[in-house]
Amino acid sequence: MATSQEILIIGGGVVGLSTAHYLAKAGHQVRVIERDDTHAKSCSEGNAGMIVPSHFIPLAAPGVITQGLKWMFNPKSPFFLRPRFSPTLARWIWLFAKHSTKKHVANTQELLRDLSLESRRLHVELAEQEDFPLIQKGLLMLCKSEAGLEEEAEVAEHALQLGLQAEVCDAARVRELEPAADIDAKGAVWWPQDCHLSPQKFITALRQSIEQHGGQFINGEVAKLTEAQGRIQSVTTKSGATHSADTIILAGGIDTTDLAQQIGLSLPMQGGKGYSLTLPEPIANPQLCSLLKEGRVAVTPMGDSLRVAGTMEICGKNTSVSKARLQGVIEAFCNFYPQYKPSDFQGLEPWVGLRPCSPDGLPYLGYAPKHKNLIIATGHSMMGLSLAPVTGKLVAELIDGNTSINIGQLDPARF
Ligand SMILES: Cc1cc2nc3c(=O)[nH]c(=O)nc-3n(C[C@H](O)[C@H](O)[C@H](O)COP(=O)(O)OP(=O)(O)OC[C@H]3O[C@@H](n4cnc5c(N)ncnc54)[C@H](O)[C@@H]3O)c2cc1C
């Protein structure tokens, strides 16, 4: 390890905490500054808890825009772009459209595969070392229609060529893989390398490990970054407290864009709003997590409870709940899992989270271009939980000098 440094991490979501874990373990003096210890303002706690090497195709991919436009006028649709006058939104859409190409998928799939597989390995290691449950039974991409199954079979074929594992299953094979709940689907692709966990338990385990390695948590909302001579000299919270460190890491999820803007760094991001509902006593709890192709819904057993999550509303930072879209999530779930009915969800409080979505679907990871002591770690969109450990490990490696994976494509200065 290089000389021990004082490190200040802004943001205690899964990315900030994973980063703190690897840095504290490497012997650095780590502080995490978080405005909300309950994680109510983070995207990290209520998510679907999936670790997904299956997601080697970035959000910006061919067909997403066309599908989004088709869904624009359906109030229950899982993908929605909230129309509003905003130059930042217009630029984000323009960049997103520019990257939604086959070439972009081809240029990024190997990097996403390598990041995901390394992160999965680290999740397994962390679960053993920090003692939290990680279920390694894979994920079912369930398809209602023949056309949907054909599309997913093509993705599976592509994945096999990349060295990932995937199996196309008919309905009988789905029943064999998932004996614990009835599923109404034409078939599925089974992704055996995918895993799931409870994000709450993961967060608790990381916080404990950070403290055990001497890391500290500061409660406060960073309002100002002060720069001088190409360095971040200090950060100041809303309450006026000032903190400085050898290296500062910006891991504030969707709010990183505003913090970066203060120092002239453009990190275009839009909040990709999603909801989850957690059934505390499910009548038939599946063993495997699943994604419902036609409904774009994620289903994850979490211990004795069952979480159903969905929607991607490109919405800036708006956190209002669309009842229609939430109903769309519930109906899609009941459609695939016929033992359930929409009334099972009555009275459950929805959780809302804003995925930090970059316009090319790739994280921002690396040193800031004009500030020698500032590292950016955000923009993981729908894969933040999955990629959190590898992100943390790569930040620790960056501080040591060299990263084990080439992260040039994740350069925070790329836009
Ligand atoms: C419905 C849904 C389902 C999902 N399912 C999955 C899944 O199955 N697998 C997966 O990999 N990903 C999933 N995701 C995405 C994942 O949740 C995010 O990518 C991830 O949580 C991002 O983590 P983060 O640490 O970057 O950001 P956040 O979790 O948002 O954390 C950022 C933290 O920074 C803090 N902060 C911000 N600004 C400041 C400031 N100025 N001062 C102090 N603190 C600050 C915030 O309070 C927050 O706690 C899902 C998301 C949604 C919405």
The ligand as a Gaussian input file, in Angstrom:
#p B3LYP/6-31G(d) Opt

LIG

0 1
 C      -36.289000       0.297000      -7.937000
 C      -34.795000       0.129000      -7.999000
 C      -34.250000      -1.151000      -8.046000
 C      -32.881000      -1.338000      -8.164000
 N      -32.358000      -2.584000      -8.151000
 C      -31.031000      -2.775000      -8.269000
 C      -30.477000      -4.078000      -8.260000
 O      -31.174000      -5.065000      -8.121000
 N      -29.127000      -4.216000      -8.414000
 C      -28.312000      -3.131000      -8.569000
 O      -27.113000      -3.309000      -8.731000
 N      -28.806000      -1.864000      -8.525000
 C      -30.142000      -1.672000      -8.391000
 N      -30.656000      -0.407000      -8.377000
 C      -29.731000       0.725000      -8.546000
 C      -28.974000       1.006000      -7.250000
 O      -29.892000       1.117000      -6.193000
 C      -28.161000       2.295000      -7.398000
 O      -27.350000       2.221000      -8.545000
 C      -27.254000       2.499000      -6.183000
 O      -27.984000       2.485000      -4.987000
 C      -26.474000       3.800000      -6.282000
 O      -25.691000       3.875000      -5.131000
 P      -24.876000       5.188000      -4.772000
 O      -24.157000       4.906000      -3.516000
 O      -24.121000       5.638000      -5.959000
 O      -26.004000       6.297000      -4.583000
 P      -27.027000       6.476000      -3.376000
 O      -27.514000       5.190000      -2.879000
 O      -28.062000       7.453000      -3.824000
 O      -26.136000       7.102000      -2.241000
 C      -25.657000       8.426000      -2.299000
 C      -25.614000       8.938000      -0.883000
 O      -24.991000      10.214000      -0.876000
 C      -25.654000      11.025000       0.054000
 N      -25.416000      12.414000      -0.321000
 C      -25.723000      13.002000      -1.500000
 N      -25.359000      14.285000      -1.496000
 C      -24.786000      14.511000      -0.286000
 C      -24.223000      15.656000       0.313000
 N      -24.169000      16.838000      -0.328000
 N      -23.731000      15.552000       1.561000
 C      -23.780000      14.370000       2.234000
 N      -24.330000      13.252000       1.716000
 C      -24.811000      13.329000       0.457000
 C      -27.117000      10.623000      -0.057000
 O      -27.852000      10.950000       1.111000
 C      -26.997000       9.125000      -0.277000
 O      -27.086000       8.391000       0.920000
 C      -32.026000      -0.193000      -8.240000
 C      -32.567000       1.085000      -8.133000
 C      -33.937000       1.249000      -8.022000
 C      -34.496000       2.631000      -7.921000

